[in-house]
């Protein structure tokens, strides 16, 4: 197990978002391991980024983003979905990377049971992967550098030729400059 340390997250958010591709996201539930290779991410770059939850300042909901890098920021959206972000950069600079998709590696049958789906539908979206890996609000603020419950390991290095960058999705409320910024990173199979 080669768990990513705090230094990995204590860097520029765009770099972290790109370099998370190919890493292994691991969730331990009742001693059982569920995991997947991170295949899609989006960067959220602090208060200057109008798409970022911290754009308007610190709230009870986004307070984790203002903390130490290497913590999980898990929030509930649309009254039914959880989303997993990993906090980046220095404290009080609220940046994070949304984990948008994983390619399942271990615990696939358990993921199928949780999702009632298989194939691409198993974890090809941020809410889907949270459901598949049993990630919920109880992990908000979790230190992913400790190697229990939820963590990220080195797994594969993805070459630039296999990475697509696009604008982020689902942020119609953001200013044009942020809505159109190429801050979504996708592993092209």
C-alpha positions as CSV (number, residue, x, y, z in Angstrom):
1,X,0.0,0.0,0.0
2,X,1.5,3.3,-1.1
3,X,-0.9,5.9,0.3
4,X,-0.6,9.5,-1.1
5,X,0.7,11.8,1.7
6,X,-0.3,15.3,2.5
7,X,2.4,16.8,0.3
8,X,0.6,15.3,-2.8
9,X,-2.5,17.4,-2.0
10,X,-0.6,20.5,-0.8
11,X,0.0,21.6,-4.4
12,X,-1.7,23.5,-7.2
13,X,-5.2,22.1,-7.6
14,X,-5.1,21.8,-11.4
15,X,-1.9,19.7,-11.0
16,X,-3.4,17.5,-8.3
17,X,-6.6,17.0,-10.4
18,X,-4.6,15.8,-13.4
19,X,-2.3,13.6,-11.3
20,X,-5.1,11.9,-9.4
21,X,-6.0,10.2,-12.7
22,X,-4.7,6.6,-12.4
23,X,-4.6,6.7,-8.7
24,X,-6.5,4.1,-6.7
25,X,-9.4,5.3,-4.5
26,X,-9.9,2.8,-1.7
27,X,-12.9,2.5,0.7
28,X,-12.9,0.0,3.6
29,X,-16.3,-1.0,4.8
30,X,-16.6,-3.5,7.7
31,X,-13.1,-4.8,6.9
32,X,-13.9,-5.3,3.2
33,X,-12.1,-3.3,0.5
34,X,-13.8,-1.6,-2.4
35,X,-11.6,0.3,-4.8
36,X,-11.3,1.8,-8.3
37,X,-8.9,3.7,-10.4
38,X,-9.7,7.4,-10.7
39,X,-10.7,8.1,-14.3
40,X,-12.2,11.6,-14.1
41,X,-11.7,14.6,-11.9
42,X,-12.6,18.3,-11.8
43,X,-10.7,21.1,-10.1
44,X,-12.3,23.8,-8.0
45,X,-9.9,26.6,-7.4
46,X,-10.9,28.6,-4.3
47,X,-12.9,31.8,-3.7
48,X,-11.9,33.4,-7.0
49,X,-13.6,30.4,-8.8
50,X,-17.3,31.2,-9.2
51,X,-18.1,27.5,-9.6
52,X,-16.4,26.6,-6.2
53,X,-18.6,26.0,-3.1
54,X,-16.3,28.4,-1.2
55,X,-16.7,31.2,-3.7
56,X,-18.9,33.2,-1.3
57,X,-16.9,32.4,1.8
58,X,-16.8,29.9,4.6
59,X,-20.0,28.2,5.7
60,X,-20.8,25.2,7.8
61,X,-21.2,23.2,4.6
62,X,-17.8,24.0,3.0
63,X,-15.7,24.5,6.2
64,X,-13.6,21.4,5.4
65,X,-12.4,23.1,2.2
66,X,-10.7,25.7,4.3
67,X,-8.8,23.1,6.3
68,X,-5.7,21.0,5.7
69,X,-5.1,19.5,2.3
70,X,-5.7,15.7,2.1
71,X,-9.1,15.7,3.7
72,X,-12.3,14.5,2.2
73,X,-15.0,17.1,1.5
74,X,-18.2,15.2,1.1
75,X,-21.4,17.0,0.5
76,X,-25.1,16.1,-0.2
77,X,-26.7,17.6,-3.3
78,X,-30.1,17.5,-5.0
79,X,-31.5,16.0,-1.8
80,X,-30.3,12.5,-2.8
81,X,-26.6,12.3,-3.9
82,X,-23.2,12.5,-2.1
83,X,-20.2,13.9,-3.9
84,X,-16.5,13.3,-2.9
85,X,-13.9,16.0,-3.2
86,X,-10.3,16.0,-1.9
87,X,-9.0,19.2,-0.4
88,X,-5.9,20.7,-1.9
89,X,-3.4,23.6,-1.5
90,X,-2.8,25.4,1.8
91,X,-5.2,25.9,4.7
92,X,-7.6,28.8,4.4
93,X,-7.3,28.6,0.5
94,X,-10.5,26.5,-0.2
95,X,-9.6,24.4,-3.2
96,X,-10.6,20.8,-3.9
97,X,-10.8,18.2,-6.6
98,X,-14.1,16.5,-7.3
99,X,-13.7,12.8,-8.0
100,X,-16.1,12.2,-11.0
101,X,-15.5,8.6,-12.0
102,X,-13.6,5.5,-11.2
103,X,-12.9,2.2,-13.0
104,X,-13.8,-0.5,-10.4
105,X,-10.9,-2.7,-9.3
106,X,-11.9,-4.6,-6.1
107,X,-15.2,-5.3,-4.4
108,X,-17.1,-5.1,-7.7
109,X,-19.9,-7.5,-6.6
110,X,-20.5,-5.4,-3.5
111,X,-20.6,-2.3,-5.7
112,X,-23.1,-3.9,-8.0
113,X,-25.3,-4.8,-5.0
114,X,-25.2,-1.2,-3.8
115,X,-25.8,0.3,-7.2
116,X,-28.2,-2.3,-8.7
117,X,-26.2,-1.7,-11.9
118,X,-23.2,-3.1,-13.7
119,X,-20.7,-2.1,-16.4
120,X,-20.2,1.6,-17.1
121,X,-23.2,2.6,-15.0
122,X,-21.5,1.2,-11.9
123,X,-19.2,4.2,-11.1
124,X,-19.2,6.6,-14.1
125,X,-20.4,9.7,-12.2
126,X,-19.6,11.4,-8.9
127,X,-22.8,10.3,-7.2
128,X,-22.6,6.8,-8.6
129,X,-19.1,6.2,-7.3
130,X,-20.1,7.5,-3.9
131,X,-23.0,5.1,-3.8
132,X,-20.9,2.2,-5.1
133,X,-18.2,2.8,-2.5
134,X,-20.6,3.6,0.4
135,X,-19.2,7.2,0.7
136,X,-21.5,9.5,2.6
137,X,-21.5,12.6,4.9
138,X,-19.9,10.5,7.7
139,X,-16.6,10.8,5.8
140,X,-16.8,14.6,5.5
141,X,-13.5,15.9,6.9
142,X,-11.9,12.4,6.8
143,X,-8.1,12.5,6.6
144,X,-7.4,10.4,3.5
145,X,-3.6,10.4,4.2
146,X,-4.0,7.9,7.2
147,X,-4.9,4.8,5.3
148,X,-8.1,3.7,7.0
149,X,-11.8,3.9,5.9
150,X,-11.0,6.0,2.8
151,X,-7.7,6.8,1.1
152,X,-5.9,7.1,-2.2
153,X,-2.9,5.1,-3.3
154,X,-0.4,5.3,-6.1
155,X,-1.5,2.9,-8.8
156,X,-0.7,3.9,-12.5
157,X,0.8,6.9,-14.1
158,X,-1.4,8.1,-17.0
159,X,0.6,9.7,-19.9
160,X,-0.6,13.1,-21.2
161,X,-1.5,11.4,-24.5
162,X,-4.3,9.5,-22.6
163,X,-5.8,12.6,-20.9
164,X,-8.6,14.8,-22.3
165,X,-9.3,18.2,-20.7
166,X,-12.7,19.8,-21.1
167,X,-14.7,22.5,-19.3
168,X,-16.4,21.3,-16.1
169,X,-20.0,20.2,-16.3
170,X,-23.1,21.0,-14.2
171,X,-21.9,24.5,-13.3
172,X,-24.2,26.7,-15.4
173,X,-24.4,29.3,-12.6
174,X,-20.6,30.1,-12.8
175,X,-19.2,33.0,-14.7
176,X,-18.2,32.3,-18.3
177,X,-14.4,32.4,-17.6
178,X,-14.9,29.6,-14.9
179,X,-17.6,27.7,-16.7
180,X,-15.4,27.4,-19.8
181,X,-12.1,26.8,-18.1
182,X,-10.6,23.4,-19.1
183,X,-10.5,22.1,-15.5
184,X,-12.1,18.6,-16.0
185,X,-9.6,15.8,-16.6
186,X,-10.6,12.5,-18.2
187,X,-8.6,9.3,-18.7
188,X,-9.2,8.3,-22.3
189,X,-9.3,4.5,-22.5
